[in-house]
Amino acid sequence: MIEAVIREGKRMLLSGIHAVQAQVERKRVNAVLDFYDPEPVVNKKPRKAETVLFLVTRMVRFHGGQTSVLRLGTQLAKQGFQVGYAVYKAQSREEMAYCAGSNLKEYQGRLYTRDELNGLDPDIVIATSWDTVSFVKKLPGYKMYFVQDYEPYFYAFGELFLLAKKTYEQGLHMVSLGGWNKEMIERECRICSPVDVVDFPCEKKEYPAGKRDYAAYAGKKKLIFAVYLKYYGKRLPCVIPYLLTGLRRELEQDGIELDVRYFGEAKNFKGRGGQNLGMLNRQQLYALYREADFGMVASMSNISLVPYEMLASGLPLIEFEDGTFSYFFPEHCAILTSLSSRDLYRKIKEALANPDILKEQCERAARHLETVSWEKTGAQFADVIRGCVP
């Protein structure tokens, strides 16, 4: 009798959990459908290309994607374009300025609130994420799409995955940050508009290499890992702590302590087996990169700025074999691990026994970083915009 009651209680609990999950998912999807427009746009070539408007959801601090938008917009401003950044959600200009300045202190361009959108008449209007596309389609101007990631991969397969995927099929002139997004879009989608590519750059001046004694790695009894961890599945928020927990056990048997320092997410986000430093500003990031012995990032979709920053500072990097790092960097620029802690342990031990491996990886990465810059990427994007004018 008691067991039957317990089973019924568990069944009711699971039923309640499933109902809550379904309700949350419906709420998220319906919020998108309230403004979603699936129809391809008629995208007329502009008569001129002097004013450029980027549209974001709202300005957010410590946001890598928005930092890239601000960097790109600043480079376009230096090329002579009149650049603006607008939000489609309610946000005060003061908060917008605070968040934008936190991401890029000396950005160039003007900020526009949601209430000012209807009064704008840009020559070029640019979506910056899949959820901004439907709003861009309602604005005047030649419609472009700055694609920083293949955003369907932000979601499990389902309605949000499909809604995000379909934005690449709605007629906006797409410009991909790096070639991987273009490859994914052309492979997975039925596109009806151009897809251009600009280089994925890095601001090396903000993360100078400095001096690092790679030879000292051979005798280290404590390793500090700076680990970029986000709650998004593409950043492996459960797999990475699992992997590092296994690595810690292996290293402890060799008398080596593993000190894991997570960053990139709010401080209330729990990462097993390490301390969460939270969201860090540029100075704090650089200090962490200089103190750490290894950086770790899961670039499972389009690569982020973080591995570029780590390598620019001279920090040896751990990435994943199943990710996209190898799409952007030459061979032997980082330790590439599988999802096996034993595999990672063997590769770490090999590097500690032969520190020249790390030195050569960082030097090879540094040579590659010399070939990319925001100035170069901005000039490439400007050429794409100018090429839209008949």
Secondary structure, 3 states (H helix, E strand, C coil): CHHHHHHHHHHHHHHHHHHHHHHHHHHHHHHHHCCCCCCCCCCCCCCCCCEEEEEECCCCCCCHHHHHHHHHHHHHHHCCCEEEEEECCCCCHHHHHHHHHHHCCCCCCEEECHHHHHHCCCCEEEECCHHHHHHHCCCCCEEEEEECCCHHHHCCCCHHHHHHHHHHHCCCEEEEECHHHHHHHHHHCCCCCCEEEECCCCCHHHCCCCCCCHHHHHHCCEEEEEEECCCCHHHCCCHHHHHHHHHHHHHHCCCCEEEEEEECCCCCCCCCCCEECCCCCHHHHHHHHHHCCEEECCCCCCCCHHHHHHHHCCCCEEEECCCCHHHHCCCCCCEEECCCHHHHHHHHHHHHHCCHHHHHHHHHHHHHHCCCCHHHHHHHHHHHHHCCCC
